[in-house]
Amino acid sequence: MSIEVTGLTKRFGTATAVAGVNISLAAGSMLVLLGPSGCGKTTTMRCIAGLESPDEGVIAIHGTTVFDRRAGIDVPVHRREVGMVFQSYAIWPHMTVFENVAYPLRIRHVSQAEIKRRVAGVLDLIEMGHLADRPAPALSGGQQQRVAIARALVFEPKVLLLDEPLSNLDAKLRNQMGDEFRMLQKRLGITTLYVTHDQDEAMALSDRIVVMQAGRVLQVGSPEAVYHRPDTLAVAQFVGSPNLLEAVVQSSSSTEGSSQLQVQGKGWQGVVRAGRPFAAGEAVLVVIRPENLRVATGEPATSSDIRFDGTVSDVVFRGSHNSAMIDSGQLRLRMEQASSTAMTAGEPVSVIVPRGTAWAIPAEAAGGA
């Protein structure tokens, strides 16, 4: 592992910002810390960088312990060999692009010839070699972000840490720069820890996601696992806007590492998947993503189908897709479909949840614990 964090705890006065966090990051991969503001993700990154001194825990980078409270180890920032990109970019306005990128090498007393070679190489990497002499204030937001990344890469750090680096960009540029950075990270194979509150950004960039809340880790997994197979209600709700339905387990069986449940809700029933077996009679919450609902096309329902008959109460055009609200008895379901598909408020509709797309979590997981 390139980064190993064990039992990390950080307090500010009586407030605990990070509470016993464990994180492992494989060399060459990208791990994203995802969570709402104040959840402890930035504090966790700052502790890894050495900008904050934890109260408890052990931090190792490439096999070398850089922090261990009990052993009295606390390696200073400049010796941890990490590059950092902040939300503000921290580009110096009185310097050119070249001078901004060269700064980390100058303070390390690298020779002038080596500085020229490394800066030219990293600027070519981010396709800004032709802007080396441009004053920093003359750069666009996207160009400043590239310069900040180049400055973090130029001294060839073992690990790259990024704290909300795209949040100051507009939506279109944020997507473009995120895609470009992901391709760059893959090409270089640099170990990267990335902090964001943006779930779409986390899904697009990460190899693995760590979902945090109130200083604790709620779930660690691939983007697909976190999105489609949340462990708790807190994870399900933070990553997307799912339909959440109360149900009772009728029967349970195990299949290939997961469980299959026959459940009964108010006015509906069907088969869902779960991360563990449940006993008959147990209460669960069934997570149904809006995009997994589809309009029934006349096929008869089977015992495994989850089917809802109701009325379209509202339709909102969102460009690439429509968001529709379906009233079915006492239930109100959100559905998303391609905007080319016609749907009108007031029309009757039957919708089906394809088998394998509904996921159950324990009812007690509603608290996110």
Summary of the structure (lengths in Angstrom):
residues: 369
radius of gyration: 24.5
end to end distance: 27.4
largest distance: 75.4
contacts: 1175
relative contact order: 0.11
helix: 27%
strand: 38%
